[in-house]
Amino acid sequence: MLFVTNRVLEQGLTPLPAPGADVRLARPVNFTLENNQAEQSFYCCRRTGPYSYIEIGSSNLFDQLKALNADQLLFFIHGFSTQPEEVFDQAQQLQYLLDALHQVAQRDDSSAPKIAVIPLIWPCDNKFGKVRDYFDDQKAADASAYAYMRLMQKFLDWREENSTLENPCFKRVNVLSFSMGNRVLRGTLHLSAKYYPQNSLGMLFRNVFMAAADVVNETLEPGKSGGVIPLVSRNVVAYYAADDLALRASKVANVNNASRRLGHTGPEDITKVSKNVYAIDCDDFNSRYDRAGHTYFLEDPQTGDAGLLLRHAWDCMRTGRVPVDPARARPINRIEILNSQQ
């Protein structure tokens, strides 16, 4: 599995190539789990097995993404207090569930897309105590935005250099950011718009899925810290649930910056966000999937199949459009409407 990380590596920074040498590399690397410093450098890698990783460099990564047997890419940004092998477990589960959806869809639609999952691993604390982890991880998530801003620029440079009519890349790019991972996404795009001309970003993403987002619920409004997200995405889908116990605790923890969370309420005022922002109410099933009502973006534990949120996201990636309740004038919907469409 290909992945990108800004965690500290035992082997240190990527070595500079000797003059005239090939800049591509393949060096074995390991994470320094005790160090949750957010590096401004990023490392493009491949996981070859449990606790076995090889750094391949950005040029290799982008070339391999282009060559993947997949129609679309889904970059996965994990939540807080999650260590690398746990991230890979989630990413592999996502891949398995999406592959299953693809196989079923192909029976009726041979053009159904195959999706490849690529995790972005930012540094979470592994010390004992969730409260301490929460605030440490907030800082690490915000600081990680600088590394992924640099990844974004590397990608834009690579795309410009490899934009040829002879061998174009047609893969669509999507993002699924979960919980505190939305701070990484928000900061990355905010800094990219700040430091690089906004028109160079263009329409980067087909879909951005913000699941149980642990950011303020005004964040997608123009002029706010996440206001650039709808500008670079065809669709932005915010999945929320009022009985998400983790985000209730988050609101209390952020009392000095008091605001309800996007993953708790959806956008504060749907009329203030762009019309390509969709708010999906997951209150009817999130607590069935997870006792805390927070990690509900993977499987339905009763069936082992893709859950409602992931099936909805799959439909968005398959069609490029967001399934909504036609009886509603604005896209604040209950995801339960999908049940009647199965």
N, C-alpha and C positions, 0 to 999 in steps of 0.2 A: 504494500500500500504506500503510495506517495503521500508525503506530508510536509508541512512547513512549521518551523518552531522558532521562537525567540527565547527559549529556555537556555540557561547556562549549560554548556557541554564540558565534560571532563577534559576533552582534548583541546579546549580553548578555541580561539577564533579561527575562521577559515584561513589556511595558509595562503600567502600571496604567491602567485606563480613566478617562476624564474623568467627572466627576459626571453621572449620568443617561445616559451613553453605553452602547451595547450592549457587553457584556463579551466578545462573540465577536470573534475576530480571524482574520486570514489574512495573515501576514507571511512573506516569504522568509527562510530561515535557512540557515546553514552551520555545520558542525562545526569546532572548533578542535582539530585532531587532535594537535597537539604538547602540548596540555594534557590530562592524564589525571586532573585533579582531579574527584572525585565531588561533583557539585552536590547540595545538599539540595532544590533546586527540580527539578521535572520538566517536560518539554515534550511536549505532545501534538501530533503532526505527521502529515503525509501526504507520502510520497515520490512525486513526479510523474515522475521519471526519474533516470538516473544522476547523482549529485551535485546533485540538485535537490529541495529540501525546502521545505515550507510549514508553519509552526506554525499550528494551528487552534484550540488551547485545549481544555480538558477537557470543557466542555459540548458543543462540536461533536463531539469524539471519541466520547463516550458515545452521543450521538444517532445518529451515523453507524454505530456498532457495532450499535445496535438496529435500524437500517434496512438493514443489510447483507443481501444475498441469501445467507444462510447459516443453518444450523440450530444450529451450535455454533461457539464460538470456541476457538482454540488459541493461548495466549500462549507465545511462544518466547523463552527466556532463554539466550543464547549462552555459549560458554566463553571461556577466557582468550586473550589475544593475538589478538583478532579486531577488525578495524576495521569501521566502519559499512557500507561497501559490501560487505565480505565477509559481514557478517550478513545483508544483504539478499539476497545470492546464495543463502545457506543457506535463508532464509525463502521465497524464490521457488521453490527446489527442493522444499522441503516442501509448498508450496501445489500445485505441479504434480503431485507424487506422490499427494497426498491427493485431488486432483481426479480423477486417473486411477482410484484405488480407488473413488471415489464412482460414477464412470461405469460401471465393471464391476459393482458391487453393485446398481445400479439395474435391471439387466437382470432380476434375480430378486426385488428388493425395492424397490418404488417409494418406501418410506419411509426408505431409506438416507440418512444425514445428509450435508449439505454442510458442510465445515469451512472456516473462514476463519482464516488465520494472521496473528497480530499480534506482531511482534518488540518486545522490550524491550531497549534498547541501553544498556548501562552502559559506563563509560570504561575501555578497555584501553590499556596503554602501547604506543607504536609505535617505541620505541627499539630499537637493535640488541642482541641477546642475550636468549635465552629465559629464562635463569636470573634475570636482573634483572627481566625482564617478569613472571615468575611471582610474585615477592614484591610487586612494585608492584601487580599485578592483584589479589592477595589482599586488600590493603588497600583498593583501590578497590571490590572486590566487597562487602566488609563495610560500607564507608561508604555504598554505594549503597542499602543497606537503608532508610535514613531517607527518601530520596526516594520509594521505592516504597511505603513505609508510608503516606506522605502521599497517593500515588495511590490506595491502597486505601481510605483514608478518604473521599477525594473521590468514589470510585465508590459507596461505601455511602451517602453523603449524596445522590448523584444518584438512586440506586435508591429511596431512601425518598421523595424528592420526586416521582418519576415512577412510583410504585407505584399504578397505577390499574386498575380493572376494565375501563375503556373501551378502553385501549390497552396491555395488559400486554406485557412482554418475556419470551419463553419460551426464549431462547437459553441453552444450557448452556455452562459455562465450564470449559476444561481448561488445563493448563499442561504444557509440555515444557521442562524445564531440563536443560542439557547441561554436564557437567564442572564448572568453577568457577562457572557460572551457578547451581548449586545453593546456593552460599553466599549469593547475592543472594536467592533464594527463601527459604531458611531464615531469614536475618536479617530479611527483610520481615515474615514471618508472626510471628516471635518478638517483634518490636517492636510489631506491631499488637495482639497479645494483651496485651502489657505496658501499652501506653498507652491502649487502648480496651477497653471491657467485652468479655469473650470471647464472650458470647452475641450481640453485635452482628455478629460475624463469621459465625456460623451455618455452614451447609454451603455454602461458597463454590464449591467445585470438584467437578465430576463425577469427573475423573481428574487426578492429578498424576503425570507420568512423569519419573522421575529417572534420566537416562541417563548412565552412566559418571561418577557423582557424585563430585566431588573434595571430600568432607567425611568426617569420621570415621564409622566404621561403626556407632557407637552412637547416632548423631544422632537417630534416629526414636523412641528409647525415651522413655517418659513422664519428664518432668523434665529432659530434655536439650534442647539448643538448637533441635533440629528437632522436638521432641515435639508441637508444635501442628499440624504438617502433617497427620497422620492425623485430627486432630479437626475439620478444616475441609474434608475431602475424602471423597468416597464411596469412592474407591479410590486407593491410593498404590502405584505400581509402580516398583521399583528394579531397573534393568537393570545387570548386572555381568559382569565377565569377569576371571578370574584372570591371564590373560596380557596384560592391558592395560599396555603398557610405559610409557605416560604416567603412569599412576597408581602404578606401581612407583617411578618417579622422584619422584612427589609424596610418597610415604611417606617416602622418604629425605630429601627437602627439608624435611619437617615433623618432623625427628628430635627437636626439642625439645618437640614436642607429640605424641609418638609414638603413632600408632594407624593401623591399616589403614584403607583408604578404602572407603566404601560401594560405590563403583563397581568395587571390586576383589574384594570378598568377599560383597557383600550385607550385610544386618544382622548385627552381631556375634552376636546370639542371637535367633533368630526368635521364640522364646517370650516375649521381653520386649517385643515391639512389638504394636501393635493388630492385630486380626485382619483389618483392611482393608488391611494392608501385604502386598504380594506381591513376592517376590524372584525375578527371572528370570535364569537363568544363560545368558549369551550366548557362552560360551567356544568353542562349536563353529563359530562363523562370524565372530566379530569380526575376526580376523586375515586372513580372506579379503576382507573389505570394506575394510580399512585396514591398512597394513603395521605401524603401531604398535598396532593393535588398540584404538584409542580412539574414533575418529569413525565409528561404525558405526550411527548412527541414521537415516541417509538411504537412499540407494539401494543395491541390489545391483549392484556395478560390472560384473558379468558379463552381466546382463540389461538394466540401465538402469531396471528396475522398482523399486517400493518394496521395501526390504529386510525381513528377518524382523522386526526390532524395530518398524519403522513399521507393518507389517501387523498386528502384535500390538496396537500402540497404537490403530490404526484399529478393530480389533475391539472394544476396550474402549470407544471413543467411540460406536461403532455400537450396542452392546448395553447399555452401562452395567455390564457384568460382565467380569471378568478371566478369560480362558481359562487353565485350569490342568490339570495332569495328574491325572485322577481317582484314579490309583493312589497318590497321595501324600496323607498326612494333613494336612500343612501346606504352604502354597504356596511351596515352594522348587522351582522347576521348570526344566527345560531348554526353551528356546524352540524346540528342534528338533521338539517334538511338533506344532507348527503345520504342519510340512512334510507330515505325514501327513493333515492336514485340508484341504489345498488341493485 
